Each structure stands twice: as C-alpha cells, then as structure tokens.
C-alpha cells in the first residue's frame, strides 16, 4: 500500500509537501516553547523556516487550525494540534533490521528519539554484529525475531539490510505479524493485505538539487 | 529556498508525490532492461511497484510521455526520458560533511552511486576520524574544505553533523561557493541567495506509518 494522500477535515486531499512541512513546524514550535514564547505569528514562524507566512497559514488551514489576528497562534495549542495530526499521541516502538551503517544511523537518529518513536530492538544475521551495543541496544539474532517481538511489541519495523536481503526480511516481518514497514532499501517489496509499507526517499532531495543545478527545476520558490 | 513544486511541460504544477515516484519507476525500468525486455505496459510496471496503472500513466503524462496501446512504453525511451526529467544527464560530485553514522551510511549508499551521484569527498573535524577510509574515500579535515574543493569541484554538499554544528558548517559551505546543500540534520539553516537547501525527511515515512497505525491516515490507498 502506497497511499500518499491525506484527507483534510473538510474531505479535501492535503498536499504531500504540506505533510512534509508539518514536522518542521512542530520542531520549530518546540524551540519557541523552550524560549518561553506563548504565541507565534505565521510571519515569525515563516521567517524562522524560510517559508512565506501565507504558506504556513494555508498548510494549517487544511486541518481547521487558524491563528488570531494580532496574536497569531497559541504555541501550546498549535503543538497539541500538530501532534494529533501527526499521530504523536502515543509512543511507537521501532525495530530495526540491519545493524550496518544505515541501521546504526537510524538507531541513534535524534529525530526519532526526540519524538514519540523509540527504537527498542535491532536485528542482524551477522554473527560479528550480534551482541554489539548500538546506542544502548544489543543487536539480536534476526532468527529470534518472532520470539523477541512477543516480549517487546513492535509497531514499526525498519528494513536497513542490503537490497537483495530485503525481500526475505519483509516476508519474515509480515509472517511475524508486523503491520508497518519502513523500507530503507531500493527493493520494491511485495504487498500484503493490511500491511503498510513506506519507502524512505533518501535520494529524492539529491534529485531536486540536481534539478536546481541543471536548471530544469524552476528557480522560483515559495520563499 | 524551499521550492517544492515542479512545473510540467504544459506549465502545470507537478505533485510532489509524482516526483518521488519517478526514481522508483526508473530503478524498476533498469531492472526490466537487464532482463532484456524492450517494452513494458503501465499495468506490468504498476504491478511490480504496487501502483495502479492509471497512476503511472498520469505521472508520466505530466512530462508529455505517453505509452502506445498494446505495446506500452519502450523501455529505452522511457529510461532516457526519466533520466532527463530527473537531471541525470551528467555526473554530480558530492561532498559529505560529517563522518559519523549518517555520513558513513550516505557515503556507501547504493542509491547514490548506482546513479549519477558520486561521493568524492568526506570531511570531519574529529581527529579520530580524519584519515579513516570510508568506502575508498579518506576523511579530510573540515578546515581544508576550501582547498580540497578547488582540487575536486563539488556540486552538492551533504550536511551530516550534529544539529548544533550544522549552522556553522552551512555558513562555511556557502562561503566556499557551494550552491546546493542537502541537510540531514533537523537544523533550520539560514537561507542564502542562490543557494539551494533541501531537507532530508527521514522521519516523514515514520509519521505516515504512525498515521496508518493510529487510523488517522485513510486506509484507502492508490493501490
């Protein structure tokens, strides 16, 4: 399943780019809150992010969130709204399969841990890696996956193995009852009813930059 | 600059999600070509990717690329068209700043090397890392950046340092004349005229999966 459109409170589709900006808004709002601000205008939020205030107001209006004239947005309220929109109302347990470079990078990725995503398990089939400590988590034998996720329930499994191994890993994950897979390999995994698969798009930013540099991508931006 | 819309050959904006799917189409077409296929239907391409054939035809039609009834798309022609759309008509030199987990993962990321992106330089300011070999590239002292990129011109610099260090790294890159930056930290970098900055969105897929699991994201997908 690759559904990539969200539906707004009014039933309209929400642009992918809007959904990508929301985590950035949230991160910046956390920073404003730490400073002690109570309110923030769309202008101030926009300036801090290199975005137009109109863009921010448009993005938030999809979710029925509107600022007040002169006061802007109440920061606590907006954080709460964004956390709900982004599904951050509970903690999600993550398992990473593959303790190579990408797996290690993800295991210690601040962007996960600082939000409601907790890496709980790391698996590999390499005997040289099993037993190693990565950011406080001991790498487990992938053959013990089913057993381990009975002890520690896993919401989302991340595949960070070589492309060729990804297919078999995915099958094993699905058999073990995992319902959400984040695939960091270029492999096109088989689809299973009731299992959500997302592709990490590491290369996408590079493509956009290549476009910019080659002049094919329009220089005009939303700034 | 955060322009996130592309303009089609007819002047219409192209959805972000379409631009994200194009690299997947291209990767799959490479696979079909290796097998020796000359043509591929939108149905076959769609099935291999878990996408509807209508989605594929729509995505490609933005660029004026249409298949033929009964034959579908000529694979060589479609690869050529997608490479042009994605700016893969020349090689781009990459420099990675930060030889930690993310930097290492990116330095050896197959998705870059297999296309037209070549990691040429890796920098760090950690003496314990300078001089280390990562995938055949020796980590250089970040203080030598300006000197090194005179020897090896860099098109795109990737920032993979701790968030706090990202601001200073970005300033140094801009001063050294780098025009395209791919930022793998959560830092909101200052904008500079004529410099393109892209954010890696590692967390985005996780958010989407969290949505799916929490039921907020519509289950109905484009499959």
Interface residues (C-beta under 8 A of the other chain):
Chain A: X1 X2 X3 X4 X5 X6 X7 X15 X16 X17 X19 X20 X22 X23 X24 X27 X28 X48 X49 X50 X51 X84 X85 X86 X87 X88 X89 X90 X92 X94 X100 X101 X102 X104 X105 X106 X108 X109 X110 X111 X112 X115 X116 X117 X155 X156 X163 X179 X180 X181 X182 X186 X188 X191 X196 X197 X198 X199 X200 X201 X202 X203 X204 X205 X206 X207 X208 X209 X210 X211 X212 X213 X214 X216 X217 X218 X219 X220 X221 X222 X223
Chain B: X1 X2 X3 X4 X5 X6 X7 X15 X16 X17 X19 X20 X22 X23 X24 X27 X28 X48 X49 X50 X51 X84 X85 X86 X87 X88 X89 X90 X92 X94 X100 X101 X102 X104 X105 X106 X108 X109 X110 X111 X112 X115 X116 X117 X155 X156 X163 X179 X180 X181 X182 X186 X188 X190 X191 X196 X197 X198 X199 X200 X201 X202 X203 X204 X205 X206 X207 X208 X209 X210 X211 X212 X213 X214 X216 X217 X218 X219 X220 X221 X222 X223
